[in-house]
């Protein structure tokens, strides 16, 4: 597989999972929808970021790191007087390809953050109150491109292993939303 097709391969292999997550979350056009999203994604990011931080970091990722949202999401939850219930831990990626697949999902989430920030701004949330994590996520637009460069440059690559890891992380995100729904009895999608 040519290196420049890695992101497109991962995009194609995760398309159905990504679409399912987008549909399950739905538009963030109400206070209830945003609170649901925030509680769900805070639990998801906590588990995912912890797992990635424990992985062995390959040389190909030197000088790059994913945007961490844990602290700002906790501040946003505090603003809204909300909390989240932790999920079972996400497994630490056991190989470089698995780590790259997980990072593809985490780094790629910044692409949708701009759209979400515009949606929640109409609800009164901003970088100063309730949507700090979206401001942090959109503050470094080059981070995604820097990740893609490292994804393409990695000498350790197994397409199926990377895609499996990315899909597993999307499933973890879906589980997070469903878990939040089960606790609040608010169903969407």
Long-range contacts (C-beta under 8 A, 24 or more apart in sequence): 1-157, 1-159, 3-152, 3-153, 3-157, 4-152, 6-151, 6-152, 6-157, 6-159, 6-162, 7-104, 7-148, 7-151, 7-152, 9-159, 9-163, 10-101, 10-104, 10-162, 10-163, 10-166, 13-163, 13-166, 13-167, 14-104, 14-105, 14-163, 14-166, 14-167, 14-170, 17-167, 17-170, 17-171, 17-174, 18-170, 20-170, 20-174, 21-170, 21-173, 21-174, 21-177, 22-112, 23-189, 24-174, 24-177, 24-178, 24-188, 24-189, 25-177, 25-188, 25-189, 26-188, 26-189, 27-119, 28-116, 28-119, 28-120, 28-123, 29-119, 29-122, 29-123, 30-123, 31-123, 32-186, 33-188, 34-120, 34-123, 34-125, 34-130, 35-80, 35-82, 36-177, 36-180, 36-181, 36-184, 36-186, 36-188, 37-116, 38-73, 38-76, 38-77, 38-80, 38-82, 38-130, 39-77, 39-82, 39-83, 39-84, 39-180, 39-184, 40-84, 40-173, 40-176, 40-177, 40-179, 40-180, 41-73, 41-173, 41-176, 42-70, 42-73, 42-74, 42-76, 42-77, 42-84, 43-84, 43-85, 43-86, 43-87, 43-176, 43-179, 43-180, 44-87, 44-172, 44-173, 44-176, 45-69, 45-70, 45-73, 45-106, 46-70, 46-73, 46-84, 46-86, 46-87, 47-86, 47-87, 47-88, 47-89, 47-90, 47-172, 47-176, 48-90, 48-102, 48-105, 48-106, 48-169, 48-172, 48-173, 49-106, 50-89, 50-90, 51-89, 51-90, 51-91, 51-92, 51-93, 51-102, 52-92, 52-93, 52-99, 52-102, 52-103, 52-106, 54-92, 55-92, 55-93, 55-94, 55-98, 55-99, 55-102, 56-96, 56-99, 57-99, 58-96, 58-99, 58-154, 58-156, 60-96, 60-150, 60-153, 60-154, 60-155, 60-156, 61-99, 61-103, 61-150, 61-154, 64-143, 64-146, 64-147, 64-150, 66-103, 66-106, 66-107, 66-143, 66-147, 67-106, 67-107, 67-110, 67-136, 67-137, 67-140, 67-143, 69-133, 69-136, 69-137, 72-132, 72-133, 72-135, 72-136, 73-132, 73-133, 75-132, 76-125, 76-130, 76-131, 76-132, 76-133, 79-129, 79-130, 80-130, 84-180, 85-179, 85-180, 85-183, 87-172, 87-175, 87-176, 87-179, 90-169, 90-172, 91-168, 93-165, 95-156, 95-158, 95-161, 96-154, 96-156, 96-157, 97-156, 97-157, 97-158, 97-159, 97-161, 97-162, 97-165, 98-161, 98-162, 98-164, 98-165, 99-165, 100-151, 100-154, 100-157, 100-162, 100-165, 101-161, 101-162, 101-163, 101-164, 101-165, 101-166, 101-167, 101-169, 102-165, 102-166, 102-169, 103-147, 103-151, 104-147, 104-151, 104-162, 104-166, 105-166, 105-169, 105-170, 105-173, 106-169, 107-143, 107-144, 107-147, 108-144, 109-137, 110-137, 110-138, 110-140, 110-141, 110-143, 110-144, 111-144, 113-137, 113-138, 114-138
